[in-house]
Amino acid sequence: MTIAKEFITFFNNVIVGSAEKSETEDQIPAIIESNTVMDALSAKVSNSISKYENSIQQDFNSDQKIVVDCGSDKLTDWHLRKRGKTYNWLGSEIPDTGCVKFGCCYDITQTANVKLSAINQTTVENHQEMMNEIKQELTNQVSMVVGEADSSMEILTSAVNKVESVSIEHIKKHLKNITEQDVENSQEIVVKSLSPLRCKNQCNQAPTAGFINQSLNVEIAAENIITDIVKSITETYITMKSETETTVTTVDMKKIYIFAILSVLLIVTLYIICYFIVQLIHSVIVKKPAKAIVAHIGAIILMILVYLFWGIVVCVIRSGGGFKMMFCMF
């Protein structure tokens, strides 16, 4: 960056303030936590769990009762983060498009298509196989959006590998929970979620984990596994990304002092120019110089106009003129 561009950036930050965040925020965490990716991962895990089915019980006699425990684990900051925000073409957030996406339960009015699956005991090899499928599906889903060549993909891969052992423990825990459920002989069958369930509703709708379209205990186990793994991956990814982007820079105080002095001189010069423009206009229209107070008021108004259109001015300067300058109006 040349000295001239550095000064323009410095002066622009003085006038309009510097952005707290970069203009292009990392989109990978949002992609991983999106309904599209989590639904795909959940479907992949459900298919894996179905390999270990022993038998399926679809009909329950009148004496049997199914109790769904949607979990009592405390919601963390990750669970409580608002997701799903959308924005209009002006960049303003559309109301009711961002909300908490965890801590829901299934629709209690659903009575049809509820079934349970008896699951056999699983092995370490089964857990590793499921983790490999999750890693592959997650990588494929994210790369389809950002591209395989994106620099963040390498960090994502490192984050996934770093939490692999923890993720396998999540898989082991939730599969153990589902295999210990007696779905055949108990009069009261309790299906417990060990982690907060994901909300499937839109933000302007009543909170719900949705309708059950497969075995209840398999669906809950799959959702629990994916929620815990995605939480571990995204938190680790954000930490690793932050560490990667953190660099030690030397602040050139001499340059900052010079830029500060130049900024003051530029503002004073702009005000003087505005003052003489007002005097010139007044002389042309009224045929005599304006009073000092009138000229100062006019200069202040012109300075306000310069401030309002400063973004276009900076865009024109940075465009270097020519055809690109035309897009500064939009």
N, C-alpha and C positions, 0 to 999 in steps of 0.2 A: 504494500500500500504506500503510495507516494505521500509526501508531507502535506500536499494540498488536500488530498482525500482524507488524511488523518484529521486535518483541521476542520474540514467540513463535517466529519462525523462528530468531532468534539463539540463544535458550535451547535450542531443539530441537537445533541444531547443536552446542551445548556438551555436551548430554546424550548424543546418539547419534552425533555426528560428521556433518560435511557430506559430501554425495555428491561423488565425484571427477568424475562425469559427470552430465550432465543426465538426468532420468528418461526422457525420450524421445529416444533417439539417432537420428540421421539415418539413414533406412533406404534412401535412394536408392543409395548405393554397393553395398549388399547386393543390391538389386534388379537393378542393372546386371550384377553379377557372378554372378547366379544361373544355374543350368543352364537354366531356362526361357527367359530372355532371350538368353543366349549361344547356345542351340540355335536360337532363332528368327533371330538375326543370322547365324549360320553357314549356315543354310538359305537365307537371302536372298542371301548372297555366293556360295554354291555355284550357285544359279540364275543369278546374273549371270555367273559364270565360264563356265558351260555355253553361254552365247551365243557364246563365242569358240572353241568346239570345232571342230577340223578333221576328225578321225576318231576312232573309238573302237576300241581293240584290247582284246579280251576274252580271247582264247585265246593262250597262249604255248607255243612248242614246247619240247621237253624240254631243249634246250640253253640256253634263256634262264633268267635268274635275276633275281629282284626283291630288291633290298636296300633296306630301310627304315631310314634314318638319322633317329632321333627327336630329333635336335638335340643340340648340345654347348654351347649358350649357358648361361652361369651363371644360376642361379635367383636372382632379386632378392627383397628383402623382400616385395614385392607378391605374387610367385609363391608364397612360402612361408607366407603368411598363412593361418591355418586358417579355412575357410569351411563353411557348411552346418550350423552349430550349431542345434539345436532344444531347446526347454525344456518342462518339464512345467507343470502348472497352478499349481505352487508357485513357479515361476520358477527352478527348479534346472535346470542343463544336463543333458540326457540323454547318458549315456556313449556314446562312439563316433559322435557325430553331427557332430563338427567335425574336419576334417582338411585336409591340404595337397591342393590341387586341380590342381596343375600338375607337369609333369615325368614324365608317364607315356608308355608306348608301346603300340602295338597288340598284340592277342592273337596271339602267334606260331603258335598252333595253327590259325588260320583259313586254309583253303586254297581255299574256294569263294567265289564272288562277288567275286573280286579282279580289278579291271580298271584300265586307265590311259586317260587322255584326252590327245590331242595338242591343244595350245592354240595358237592363232594369236597373233601379236604384238598388243599392245593400245596404245591411244593415250591422250593426256592427257585427252581427252574421255571415254574409257571409264573412266578412274580417277575423274574427277569425278562421273560418273553413278553409279558404285558407291558413292562416299562419300555422295551424296545419298540413296540408298536406305537405307544404314546409318543415317544421321541420322534419317530419317523412321521407320524401324522401331524404333529405340531410343527415340525420343520417344514413340511410340505405346505401346510396351510399358510404359514407366515411368508414363506418365499414366494408364494403365488401373488401376494400383495406387494411386497417390497422388492422382490427380485433376489435371485440367488447371489448376485454380485454385491448386494448392499453390505457396507462395512459392519453394520450392526448384527448381521447374521452370525458372524464369527463370535461376537460377544454372547449372543443368545445360545449358541452351541456350547460355549464354555460354561454358561450358567446352568444349562440343562445337565451337563456332565458333572458339575460341582454338586448338584443336589440329588444326583441319581440314587445314592444310598439312602438318603432321607425319603425320597419318593417311593422306593421299594418298601420301606418300612410302612409308609402310608397304605400301600397296596396290601401288604401282609395284614395290617390291622383291620382294614375294612373287609377283606375276604374272610378273616377269622370270625368277624362279627356275623357275617351272613351264613357261614357254615354252622355256627352254633345255634341258629334258630331252628326250632322244631316246628315245621310247617305241616306235619301230618297228624300228630297225636294230641297236640295241645288244644284245649277248649278255647283258650284265649291266646291268640298269636300276637305277640308284640314285635313290631318291626321298628327298630330304632335307628335313627340317623345319628352318626357320631360327629358330624360336622354340619354347620349351617347350610340349609338347602338353598339352591339358586332360585331366584324369582323369574318366572317365565312371562310375566305380564308386562304390558307397556306401562310407562310411567304415569299415564293418566287413568290407569285401571286399578282395580282392587288387587292388592298383593296376593299372589298365589304361586305355588310351585308347579302349577299346571295340572293336566289330566294324566292319569296313568295309562300308558298305551302298551305296556309290557308287564313282566313280572315286577310287582311292587318292590320286593326286597332287592332284586337285581338293579332296578333303576336307582334306588337310593344308594346302593353300594357304588355304582358307577359314578353318580353325581358326587358322592363324598370323595372318591379317589381323585377325580378330576379337579375338584375344588381345592383340595389340599396340595396337589402337585402344581397346579397353575399358580397358586398363592406363593409357594416356595420358589418357583421359577421366576416369576415377575419381580418379587422382592430382591432376589439374588441378582437378576439382570440389571435392575435399576441401580443397585449398589456398585456392581462391576462397571456399568456404563459411566457412573459418576466418577469412579476412581480413574477410569481411562481418560476422561475428558479433563480431569484436574491437572493443570500444569502450573509450574512455578514461573512467574514472569517478573521481570525487573521493571519497576515503574520509573520512567524518566521524568523526574520532578522538574528539571529545567525546561523540558518541552511543554509540560503542563502549564508552568508559569507563563511561558511565551504565548501559548494558545489562549490562556485566560486574558492576558493583556490585549492580544489581537481581537478577542471576542468583544471586549469592552470598547475598543477603538471602532470596531465594525458597527456595533450598535449605535454609538455616538454619531458615526458617519452617516448611517442610515437615517437617523433622526434629523440631522442637519439637512440632508437631501430632501426629506419629506417637508421640512420647514420651508425651504426655498421653493419647492414645487407648489406649496399652498400660496406663497407670496406671488409666484408667477401667475397662477390661475386667477388669484384675486385681482392682480394688476390688469390682466387681460379683460376680465369681466367688468370690474368696477372702475377701471382706469386709474387706480391709485393703490399704493401699497396697503396691505392689511395691517391692522393693529397687532401688536405683539401677542396679546392674549388670544386673538382669533387665529393667528398663525400657529401658535403652540397647540391649540385645540385641534386644528386641522392636521397638524403633524402627528399628533397622538392617534387620531382616527386612521391616518394612513399607515402608521406603525401597526395598529391592530389588524388592518387589512393584510399587511405583509405577513404578520404572524399567522393569520388564518390560511393564507396561501403558501406558507413556507414549505409545506410538504411538496407542492408542485415545483417550487423553485429548486429545492434540493434534487428532485427527480430530474429536472432539466439539466442541472449541472453534472450529475452523475451519468446521465445518458450520453454526454459528449455531443449533443446536438444531433442533427440528421433525422432519419426516419424514426428511431427509437424514441425521440422526444415527443412524438405525437401521442404515445401511449401514456404519458404523464397526466393526461387529462381524464383518464379513466381509472 
